[in-house]
Amino acid sequence: MMLIFLSTYTMIASVREAALKLVEQRDIIAIEPMDEAHALALFEKKLGKQDEKQDESQDIAELAAALEFIPLAIVQAAAYISDPDRGCSVRQYLNDFQKSDRKKIRLLDHDDGQFRRDWEAKNSVLVTWQISFDSIRQTRRSAADLLSLMSFFDRQGIPEALLHNRSRQENAEQSDRDDDEGSESQSSVTDEFQNDVLALRRYLFISISVDRTTFEMHNLVQLATRSWLEANGELEKWKRQYIQNLNYEFPTGKYENWAKCQVLFPHAKSAATQRPQERDSLLEWASLLYKAAWYDWRKGNGAEGENLSVRAMKTRTKLLGLEHEDALSSTQMVGSIYSLEGRWNEAEELEVQVMETRKRVLGAEHPDTLTSMNNLASTYWNEGRCKEAEELDVQVMKTKKRVQGVEHPSTLTSMNNLALTWKRQDRGVEAVDLMKDCVRLQKKILGVDHPNTLSSSTTLTSWSMEKLDINISMADNSI
């Protein structure tokens, strides 16, 4: 928003280009977004309930924050709440607003005769924004497309890499082109993208983070954009592009990918609530959720990972069948998360199912089959069924050493697990010796900072301390 000072009066413009057509830059003052204190003051003034304001102060603050301190949204909500025919409190409005996106849209799009008594809010906030959407689409279609894509992401930390509408095939074709031609083409694409960003920033639809590496949006702007897309029959198109871009960039949950996973994880969580309709897009959606669940599980977070993995499992099983490897991988992930949560019986049921299917379909020595056996052995160990755990651990470790090699990371995991089982069976000397070999190889292959290395090293240290305590105790008793 800009204030324009003319010789006899002051004008307000929402787009900088419009202001510059009238006056010089020095005659324009940019008005920054409303801060919390001013937003609360505006809200309380518009509500006008002096006797009740104190009791509702916390609710007013929460609702103002939910409305992201946007003046027009605040004025509109205040007019709705103040309507005596509705009998709506601030808390009731807030509860309704938080129920779902559709409820938000209904409230933000409200604009009846009673509401028009407040001349400042004669248009709903959605209508006001959507007028601007139409304007952008007419003047710069590519900027409108960019806004459409951005409306699906988490509102904060949107990386530029996710905003280019490129498929794997397009990327491969680009890499095969002549270097000079590709460089010139990429430069043109970058220029167009920056011009689109500039157009959206001028309309105040997006902003750039302080470190200038990612983009941000108001959640309500995203909601209004998606509402506009749905009304124009383009919601699924841009949802599909969003899922494709995010799935392409989101890596597996392996340790070396954690930094990138952490950046993209909020966007994957946002995707979980935006299930597409088309089959191919559904499979990409399930792939994304599976990888996000993998990362969350490796970080030791069960609740969110369960939600993501169960959705991926159900989608893949329905579309691909129970015996498809992607469906089995998702089922195994759910089992692993159940184990993380201590739900051993449920974990065991899924792990047995996956192991038996893989034995039949892939063979007993396939790496994926061995992983399933390893997971089941861990569940047996957690249930205190050490004999059954040992039988599987020994079988898996021997097979992995022969098939994958002694230094394969998966073999090292089996060594760690067997050492833990032996320790629980009071075979301490064998357990310590095996864990020493495991830690030595993990440091060599994985590195000293890898989570698996750190975990095994910590275990070995604790066992060494136990032995030291026993030796000290024996020495004390001999005095």
Secondary structure, DSSP 8 states (H G I E B T S, - for coil): -EEEE-SS-EEEESSHHHHHTTS-GGGEEE-----HHHHHHHHHHHH--HHHHTTTHHHHHHHHHHTTT-HHHHHHHHHHHH-TTT---HHHHHHHHTT-HHHHHHHHT---TTGGGSGGGSS-HHHHHHHHHHHHHHH-HHHHHHHHHHTTS-SS-EEGGGGS---HHHHHHHHHS-HHHHHHHHHHHHHHHHHHHHHHHHTTSEEE-TTSSEEEE-HHHHHHHHHHHHHTT-HHHHHHHHHHHHHHH---S-GGGHHHHHHHHHHHHHHHT---SSHHHHHHHHHHHHHHHHHHHHTT-HHHHHHHHHHHHHHHHHHH-TTSHHHHHHHHHHHHHHHHTT-HHHHHHHHHHHHHHHHHHT-TTSHHHHHHHHHHHHHHHHTT-HHHHHHHHHHHHHHHHHHT-TTSHHHHHHHHHHHHHHHHTT-HHHHHHHHHHHHHHHHHHT-TTSHHHHHHHHHHHHHHHHHHHHHHHHHHHH-
